[in-house]
Amino acid sequence: MRLCFLGAYDPLYPRHNVIKRGLVLNKTEVNECRLSPKYKFWLRYPLFLFRYPWLCKKNDFILVPEFCQKDVPLARFLSLFSSAKLVFDPLASRYETKITDWKRKPEDSWQARWNFKIDRWAFKLSDLVLADTQAHKEYYCRTYGLAADKVAVLPVGFDDSIFVPLQAKNRKKHFTVLFYGSFLPLHGVEAMIQAAKSVSAQEPSIQFKFVGSGQTLPRAQALASELECDNVHFEDWMPQEKLPEKIASADLCLGIFGKTEKSKRIVPHKIFQALAMKAPVITARTPAVEEFFSHRENIFLCQEPFPDSLTKAILELKEDEALRKKIAENGHDRVQRKFAPAALGLSLKRILDQFLSKDLRS
C-alpha cells in the first residue's frame, strides 16, 4: 500500500506524525506533498501542481491531514488523474473550532456560514473521513449529513519515539501538578486555577505548573493574580521534545476541563502522552474520554463543577500513592497496547484495506 500526505500542514504537529510513523512501522510506503501553512490556498494550488505534478499518481491513497480543509478540493482534483482514493483527517471542523469554541465570530455571521461551507465541501469531496473519537464521528455525521460508513475512528495516540517513561533529572521535593498546552477555551484552564486556589487552602505545599501559551493565557494569569495563587507558576511554550522531562518531574498531569461542546468530543494528545510516560492523569468525564479509559482504573475523571471535583481529586491522589501508581501503570499499559503508532498504523491500514475491498465490491 502506498499513501501520500498532501496539504499545507505543520510538520511538527503530532497527529499526522503519529499516523505517518504508524504506517511506516506497518510497512506502508509513505510520500509527502507538503507546503508551508503560511501560503494562502490560492497560492498553494499552483505551487502544489508545479512541485508535485506526478507524485500523487503513484499512490493508492491521498491523505489530507489535520486542519487542511482548503486543500481537499485540490487533492480531489489530483485524484481524478489516478486511482487514488481521498482520505481527509480534519481532527476538528473549522466551524466548531473558530465559531463555537473560539467564538471569533457570531454563529449567524457570514464568516460562520463560510467556514461551515468549507467544512461541508471538504467532507463531501472526500472518499473517507477520519475522526479521533466516536463522539466526533457522530458530530460530523449529524452536522454535515455524512453517512456513518464514510467516517472511521482513529484516536490521536502519541509518539513513542518521544514520550517514554523516564526519571526526572531535577525532581522537586514538593508535589507538582502539571498542565501543558495551547490554552484553548476547551482546556478550561480557569477551572484549574480555581482548583489551585482551593487546594492551597488545604495543602499549601502542592504546586501547579502551567506550560504554554494561547488564547486564554492572559485570562488565566489575571485570574491567578486576582486570587493570589502563590502556588501557581507559568512557563513559556516549549518544543515537544522538551516536554517529557517536564512531565517526568510532575506527580500529576491535567487533561481538559472546558465546558464547550467540542471539549466533550475530543481526547487530546496530552492525555495519551502523559500516560505513555506513566504519569497519572486527571481530566473531565466526557463521552469521548470514556470511549478509551475507565475512572480510577487507568485515569481519574472529574464531574462538573470542575473546580470542586478537581480539588478533591488532587488532594485524594496526593494522599493515595497506591492509586496514583495504579492509574499510571494501567494507563501506560493501555496506551502502549492501543494508542502507540504501531497499533494506530495497523488500525488505519485495516480501515483502508476494508475501504478498498468495499469499493471493489460496489
C-alpha positions as CSV (number, residue, x, y, z in Angstrom):
1,M,0.0,0.0,0.0
2,R,1.2,3.5,-0.9
3,L,-0.1,6.7,0.7
4,C,0.7,10.4,0.1
5,F,0.1,13.1,2.7
6,L,-0.9,16.3,0.9
7,G,-1.6,19.7,2.3
8,A,-0.2,22.9,4.0
9,Y,0.3,21.3,7.4
10,D,2.6,22.0,10.3
11,P,5.4,19.4,10.0
12,L,5.7,19.3,13.8
13,Y,2.1,18.7,14.7
14,P,1.7,15.3,16.4
15,R,-1.4,14.0,14.8
16,H,-0.1,13.3,11.3
17,N,3.4,12.4,12.6
18,V,1.9,9.6,14.7
19,I,-0.1,8.4,11.7
20,K,2.9,8.6,9.4
21,R,5.2,6.7,11.9
22,G,2.5,4.1,12.4
23,L,2.1,3.4,8.7
24,V,5.8,3.1,8.2
25,L,6.1,0.7,11.1
26,N,3.4,-1.4,9.3
27,K,5.3,-1.4,6.1
28,T,3.3,1.2,4.2
29,E,5.1,3.4,1.7
30,V,4.5,7.0,2.7
31,N,5.1,10.1,0.5
32,E,4.6,13.7,1.3
33,C,3.4,16.7,-0.8
34,R,3.6,19.5,1.8
35,L,3.8,23.2,1.6
36,S,4.1,25.7,4.5
37,P,0.8,26.8,6.1
38,K,1.9,30.4,5.6
39,Y,0.8,30.3,1.9
40,K,-2.8,31.2,1.1
41,F,-4.7,28.4,-0.6
42,W,-5.0,30.3,-3.9
43,L,-1.2,30.4,-4.0
44,R,-0.8,26.8,-2.7
45,Y,-2.7,25.3,-5.6
46,P,-0.4,26.3,-8.4
47,L,2.7,25.6,-6.2
48,F,1.4,22.1,-5.5
49,L,0.8,21.5,-9.2
50,F,4.3,22.8,-10.1
51,R,6.2,20.9,-7.4
52,Y,4.3,17.6,-7.3
53,P,2.8,17.1,-10.7
54,W,3.2,13.3,-10.7
55,L,3.7,12.1,-7.1
56,C,0.0,11.5,-6.3
57,K,-0.3,9.2,-9.3
58,K,1.9,6.7,-7.6
59,N,-0.3,6.2,-4.5
60,D,-3.3,4.2,-3.5
61,F,-4.5,6.9,-1.1
62,I,-4.1,10.7,-0.8
63,L,-4.5,11.7,2.9
64,V,-5.2,15.4,3.6
65,P,-4.1,16.0,7.3
66,E,-5.5,18.0,10.1
67,F,-6.9,21.5,9.6
68,C,-6.3,21.4,5.8
69,Q,-9.9,21.7,4.7
70,K,-9.0,24.2,1.9
71,D,-6.6,21.6,0.4
72,V,-9.2,18.9,-0.1
73,P,-10.5,20.3,-3.4
74,L,-7.0,20.2,-4.9
75,A,-6.5,16.7,-3.6
76,R,-9.8,15.7,-5.2
77,F,-8.7,17.2,-8.5
78,L,-5.4,15.3,-8.4
79,S,-7.1,12.1,-7.5
80,L,-9.1,12.3,-10.8
81,F,-5.9,11.6,-12.7
82,S,-5.2,8.3,-10.8
83,S,-7.0,5.6,-8.9
84,A,-6.0,7.1,-5.6
85,K,-8.8,7.4,-3.0
86,L,-9.1,10.6,-1.0
87,V,-8.9,10.4,2.8
88,F,-9.5,13.5,4.9
89,D,-8.4,13.7,8.6
90,P,-9.8,17.1,9.8
91,L,-9.2,16.5,13.5
92,A,-11.8,19.3,14.0
93,S,-14.1,21.2,11.8
94,R,-13.3,24.9,11.1
95,Y,-16.8,25.9,12.2
96,E,-16.7,24.1,15.6
97,T,-13.2,25.5,16.3
98,K,-13.4,29.1,15.1
99,I,-17.0,29.8,15.8
100,T,-18.4,27.6,18.6
101,D,-15.2,27.0,20.6
102,W,-13.0,30.1,20.0
103,K,-16.1,32.3,19.4
104,R,-14.2,34.5,17.0
105,K,-17.4,35.4,15.1
106,P,-21.2,35.1,15.9
107,E,-22.9,31.9,14.7
108,D,-25.2,33.9,12.4
109,S,-22.3,35.8,10.7
110,W,-21.2,35.3,7.2
111,Q,-17.9,34.1,8.4
112,A,-19.6,31.4,10.3
113,R,-21.6,30.3,7.3
114,W,-18.4,30.4,5.1
115,N,-16.4,28.2,7.5
116,F,-19.4,25.8,7.7
117,K,-19.4,25.6,3.8
118,I,-15.7,25.0,3.7
119,D,-16.1,22.1,6.1
120,R,-19.1,20.7,4.2
121,W,-17.3,20.7,0.9
122,A,-14.2,19.1,2.3
123,F,-16.3,16.3,3.8
124,K,-18.4,15.9,0.6
125,L,-15.3,15.7,-1.7
126,S,-13.6,13.1,0.4
127,D,-14.0,9.3,-0.1
128,L,-13.3,8.6,3.6
129,V,-13.2,10.8,6.6
130,L,-11.2,10.1,9.8
131,A,-12.5,11.1,13.3
132,D,-10.5,11.0,16.5
133,T,-13.4,9.7,18.6
134,Q,-16.8,8.1,18.2
135,A,-18.3,11.3,19.7
136,H,-16.6,13.3,17.0
137,K,-17.8,10.9,14.3
138,E,-21.3,11.3,15.4
139,Y,-21.0,15.1,15.3
140,Y,-19.7,15.0,11.8
141,C,-22.4,12.7,10.6
142,R,-25.2,14.7,12.4
143,T,-24.0,18.2,11.5
144,Y,-22.7,17.6,7.9
145,G,-25.1,14.8,6.9
146,L,-22.3,12.2,6.4
147,A,-23.1,8.5,6.1
148,A,-21.8,6.5,9.1
149,D,-19.8,4.2,6.8
150,K,-18.0,7.2,5.3
151,V,-16.3,8.1,8.7
152,A,-13.9,5.9,10.6
153,V,-12.5,6.4,14.1
154,L,-8.7,6.7,14.6
155,P,-7.6,8.1,18.0
156,V,-4.8,10.6,18.1
157,G,-2.5,8.5,20.3
158,F,1.1,9.5,21.0
159,D,4.6,9.4,19.5
160,D,6.5,6.6,21.3
161,S,9.8,7.9,19.9
162,I,9.4,11.0,22.2
163,F,7.1,10.0,25.1
164,V,8.6,7.2,27.1
165,P,8.9,6.7,30.9
166,L,12.0,8.4,32.3
167,Q,13.4,9.6,35.6
168,A,13.3,13.3,36.2
169,K,16.8,14.9,36.4
170,N,15.8,17.5,38.9
171,R,12.8,16.3,40.8
172,K,11.5,18.8,43.3
173,K,10.6,17.9,46.9
174,H,7.1,19.4,46.6
175,F,4.1,17.7,45.0
176,T,3.6,19.1,41.5
177,V,0.6,19.2,39.2
178,L,1.3,20.0,35.6
179,F,-0.8,21.3,32.7
180,Y,0.7,22.0,29.3
181,G,-1.0,23.1,26.1
182,S,-2.1,25.9,23.9
183,F,-4.6,27.5,26.3
184,L,-7.7,27.0,24.2
185,P,-11.2,27.5,25.6
186,L,-11.9,23.8,25.6
187,H,-8.9,23.3,28.0
188,G,-10.8,25.0,30.9
189,V,-7.7,26.5,32.5
190,E,-9.7,28.8,34.6
191,A,-11.2,25.8,36.4
192,M,-7.7,24.6,37.1
193,I,-6.7,28.0,38.5
194,Q,-9.7,28.0,40.8
195,A,-8.9,24.5,41.9
196,A,-5.3,25.5,42.6
197,K,-6.6,28.2,45.0
198,S,-8.8,25.8,46.8
199,V,-6.0,23.3,47.1
200,S,-3.7,25.9,48.5
201,A,-6.0,26.5,51.4
202,Q,-5.8,22.8,52.4
203,E,-2.4,21.8,51.2
204,P,-0.1,24.8,50.5
205,S,2.8,22.6,49.6
206,I,1.1,21.4,46.3
207,Q,2.5,23.4,43.3
208,F,0.8,24.0,39.9
209,K,2.8,24.5,36.7
210,F,1.2,25.8,33.5
211,V,3.3,25.5,30.4
212,G,2.4,27.0,27.1
213,S,0.7,30.0,25.5
214,G,-2.5,30.8,23.7
215,Q,-5.9,32.5,23.7
216,T,-6.9,32.1,27.3
217,L,-3.4,32.5,28.9
218,P,-3.8,36.2,29.7
219,R,-7.2,35.5,31.4
220,A,-5.6,32.6,33.3
221,Q,-2.7,34.8,34.5
222,A,-5.1,37.6,35.5
223,L,-7.3,35.1,37.5
224,A,-4.2,33.6,39.3
225,S,-3.1,37.1,40.2
226,E,-6.6,38.1,41.4
227,L,-7.0,35.0,43.5
228,E,-3.4,35.5,44.8
229,C,-2.4,31.9,43.9
230,D,1.1,31.7,45.2
231,N,1.2,28.0,44.2
232,V,0.6,28.7,40.5
233,H,3.6,29.2,38.1
234,F,3.5,29.9,34.4
235,E,6.2,28.9,31.9
236,D,6.6,29.7,28.3
237,W,5.8,27.3,25.4
238,M,8.5,24.7,24.8
239,P,9.2,22.3,21.9
240,Q,7.5,18.9,22.1
241,E,10.9,17.2,22.6
242,K,11.4,19.0,25.9
243,L,8.0,18.1,27.3
244,P,9.0,14.6,28.5
245,E,11.4,16.0,31.2
246,K,8.7,18.4,32.4
247,I,6.1,15.5,32.6
248,A,8.6,13.3,34.4
249,S,9.1,15.9,37.0
250,A,5.3,16.2,37.8
251,D,3.3,14.0,40.2
252,L,0.0,14.6,38.4
253,C,-0.9,15.8,34.9
254,L,-4.1,17.6,33.9
255,G,-6.2,17.0,30.8
256,I,-9.0,19.3,29.9
257,F,-11.9,20.8,31.9
258,G,-13.7,23.0,29.4
259,K,-17.4,23.4,29.1
260,T,-17.6,23.8,25.4
261,E,-19.3,21.2,23.2
262,K,-16.1,20.5,21.5
263,S,-14.4,19.6,24.8
264,K,-16.9,16.7,25.1
265,R,-15.9,15.2,21.7
266,I,-12.1,15.0,21.9
267,V,-9.4,13.3,23.8
268,P,-6.3,15.5,23.4
269,H,-2.7,14.4,22.7
270,K,-1.6,15.4,26.2
271,I,-3.7,12.6,27.8
272,F,-2.1,9.9,25.7
273,Q,1.4,11.5,26.1
274,A,1.3,11.7,29.8
275,L,0.0,8.2,30.3
276,A,2.7,6.9,27.9
277,M,5.2,8.3,30.4
278,K,3.5,6.6,33.4
279,A,2.2,9.9,34.7
280,P,-1.3,9.7,36.3
281,V,-3.8,11.9,34.6
282,I,-6.9,13.8,35.8
283,T,-9.4,15.1,33.3
284,A,-13.1,15.8,32.8
285,R,-15.5,13.0,32.5
286,T,-16.8,13.2,28.9
287,P,-18.4,10.7,26.4
288,A,-15.1,10.9,24.4
289,V,-12.7,10.0,27.1
290,E,-14.9,7.2,28.4
291,E,-14.6,5.6,24.9
292,F,-10.9,4.8,25.8
293,F,-10.4,5.0,29.5
294,S,-12.0,4.0,32.8
295,H,-12.3,6.1,36.0
296,R,-9.9,5.0,38.8
297,E,-8.6,2.2,36.6
298,N,-6.3,4.0,34.1
299,I,-7.4,7.6,34.6
300,F,-9.1,9.9,37.1
301,L,-12.3,11.6,35.9
302,C,-14.0,14.7,37.3
303,Q,-17.6,15.8,37.1
304,E,-18.9,19.4,37.0
305,P,-18.4,21.7,38.8
306,F,-14.8,21.2,37.9
307,P,-13.1,23.4,40.4
308,D,-14.6,21.5,43.3
309,S,-14.2,18.0,41.8
310,L,-10.7,18.7,40.6
311,T,-9.7,20.0,44.1
312,K,-10.9,16.8,45.7
313,A,-9.2,14.6,43.0
314,I,-5.8,16.3,43.5
315,L,-6.0,16.1,47.3
316,E,-7.1,12.4,47.2
317,L,-4.4,11.4,44.7
318,K,-1.7,13.2,46.7
319,E,-2.5,11.1,49.7
320,D,-3.2,7.9,47.9
321,E,0.1,6.9,46.3
322,A,-1.1,3.4,45.5
323,L,-4.0,4.8,43.5
324,R,-1.6,7.2,41.6
325,K,0.7,4.3,40.8
326,K,-2.2,2.1,39.7
327,I,-3.6,4.7,37.3
328,A,-0.1,5.5,36.0
329,E,0.8,1.8,35.3
330,N,-2.6,0.8,33.9
331,G,-2.8,3.9,31.8
332,H,0.7,3.3,30.4
333,D,-0.2,-0.3,29.6
334,R,-3.4,0.7,27.9
335,V,-1.9,3.4,25.7
336,Q,1.1,1.2,24.7
337,R,-1.3,-1.6,23.6
338,K,-4.0,0.5,21.9
339,F,-2.7,4.0,21.0
340,A,1.0,3.8,20.1
341,P,2.0,4.5,16.5
342,A,2.3,0.8,15.5
343,A,-1.2,0.0,16.9
344,L,-2.8,3.0,15.2
345,G,-0.9,2.4,12.0
346,L,-2.2,-1.1,11.9
347,S,-5.8,0.1,12.6
348,L,-5.6,2.7,9.8
349,K,-4.2,0.1,7.4
350,R,-7.1,-2.2,8.2
351,I,-9.5,0.7,7.7
352,L,-8.0,1.5,4.3
353,D,-7.9,-2.2,3.3
354,Q,-11.6,-2.6,4.2
355,F,-12.4,0.6,2.3
356,L,-10.7,-0.7,-0.9
357,S,-12.4,-4.1,-0.5
358,K,-15.8,-2.4,-0.2
359,D,-15.1,-0.1,-3.1
360,L,-14.2,-3.1,-5.3
361,R,-17.5,-4.9,-4.4
362,S,-19.6,-1.8,-5.2
